[in-house]
Amino acid sequence: MSGDPDILSDFIVPSNSNGSVDGSFFTFTGMRSLVDAPPPTAFAVLKASMKEFPALNGQSVSYAVLQYPAGTPNPPHTHPRSAELLFLLDGSLQVGFIDTTNKLYTQTLQVGDLFVFPKGLVHFQYNADATKPAFAVSAFGSANAGTVSLPSTLFATGIDDNVLAVSFKTDVATIQALKAGLVPKP
């Protein structure tokens, strides 16, 4: 069993509250920042998970809004605690995931399409359109799906360069070049 635990009440009141809640506790206003906002210049995710919206604790759901400027990816990543259901609202996206037999499943999504990424599997999205942004909403079956970004996990966490070079059958200079590409520009 690896999902959100069942709760024994209708909802969970945070321990730092006085025990009483009203309708505002069940309202998340964080997505308002998207209304009439200019499109981002880099891939952006706005989450509504348990961390940002405490009322989700125990409810086994969360959301993310994904904005893809022209030509940008959401790099390969996993969600260890949930499947992801992506709904494309604008633009087009190339999406895919790799199953446990290393088979790649891909699709090009158009507005109105839904695509499911199974729980824990490596997946990606890419806006291949060089001129038009894309906009999607993802739903998760967990209040805290978690995200493990493979580029960051592999190349920005201190794993020894020699271990990575041997693992990827390359040399240390190539690993260092990959790591340098992940360093944010000032």
N, C-alpha and C positions, 0 to 999 in steps of 0.2 A: 504494500500500500504506500504510494508516494503521491499523495495529493493533499489538498488543504484538509485539516481535520474538521470533522463535524462538530458543530457547537451545540450546546444544550440550552440555548436561549434564542430569541428572535434575532438579536444583534449583540455586539460586544461594545460596551461603553468603555472608553479609554480610562485607565486607572488615574490619570492626572486630571480628570474632570470631577465635578462634584456629584456625579451620579445621575444628573438630569440632562436630557438632551431635548432639542426641538427639531423642527424641519431643516434648519440650517446644517445640522450634523450630517444629514443625508444628502446634502447638496454640494457638488464640486463645481467651483466657478473657474478653475484653472484653465479651462479651454477657451474662455472668453478672450484670452490674449490672441487667439487666432483670428478673431473677427476683424475684418478690415486691416489686418496686418500685412505689411509687404512680404513677399515670399523670401525665405531665407536664402543665403548665398551658398550654404553647405547643407548636407543632409541633416535633418533635425527631427528629434523625437520629443513629443510632449506626452508624458505618462500620467495616467490616473490609476495608480496602484495603491496598495495599502499604505505605503510611505507617504504619498501625497494626499491621500483621501482615506483617513482612518476608519470611516464607516464601512469600508470594504473588508475589514478584518473579519474573518469567518464566513464571508459570503462567496468565496471561490470564483470571483470575477474581477477583471481589470481591463483597462483600455489603454491604447496608445495611438496617438495621431502621428503619422509619418509624412514628412515633407521632403520631396526629392527634387532639388533643382535639376535642370537639364544635365544629363551626363553623369549623375552621381549614383553611387551604390549605397546600400545598407550592407556593410561587409559581412562575410560569413560569421555566423553566431549560432548559439543554441539557447533554448529556454528549458532548463532542467526540470522545472516543476509544472509545465503546461504546454499543451498544443497552442497554436496561434491560428486564428481565423482572420485573414486579411481581406478587406473589402476596398476595392479601388474606386475612388470617387472622381478622379480627374487624371488625365494623361494615360500613359501605358507603362507597364513594368514587365521586365523579364524577371521571373522568379524561379527558384528551384530549391530542392533539398536532396540530401544524400542519405539513403537508408543504411541499415547495418550490414548490408552485403556490398556496400560501396557503389550501389546503382544510383545514378543521377536522374532525377525527375525534374523536368523543366516545362515552363509554359510562358507564353506571352499573354499578359492580362490586358483587357480593355475595360473602359469605364463600365461599372456595374458588375464586374466579375468578382467572385470570391475564390480564395485559394486557402487550403489548410496545410499547415506545416506541422507534422506530427511531433508530439512531445519529445524533447531531448535530442532531436536530430539536427545536424548542421544544415543551415539554410541561408538564403540570401535574397535580396531584391536589387534590381538595377534599372534605373531609368536610362535607357539607351538613346532616347530622343535628345539630340544635341541642341534643340531650341525650346522645348516645352517642358515645364515642370510637371511632376506627378504628385498626387495627394491621396493618401490611404488611411484607413482606420483599422487597427487590429484589436481583436477581442481575445482574451485569455481566460482559461478555466481555472485560474488561481488568482488570489489577491496579491500574490508575490511570485510571478512566473520566473523571475531571475533572468539575467542576460549574461552570457559568457561570450564576449567578442574574441574570436580566434586570433586576429592580428595582434590585438593588445595582450591577450593571454599568453601567446607564444613568444612575442618579441618585445614586450615592454614590462615584463614582470621579474626579470633577473635570472631567467634560466640561462645557464652557462652557454656561451657561444659555441663551445666545442660540442656540447650535447646536441644543440640545434643543428650544427653543421653535419654531424654524423647522421642524425635522424632524417634530415632532408637530403642527404647524399650530395652535399655541396661543401664549400669552404667557409672559413670564418669570415673572410672579407665579404662574401655575399650576405651572410647573416648580419654583419654590421651595417651593410648598405640597406638591408630591409629595416633594421632597427632605426636607422637614421631617418628613413622615410616616414616613420611613425611619430617622430618628435614634432610637436606643434610649432608652427612658425610664429615668431613674435609679432 
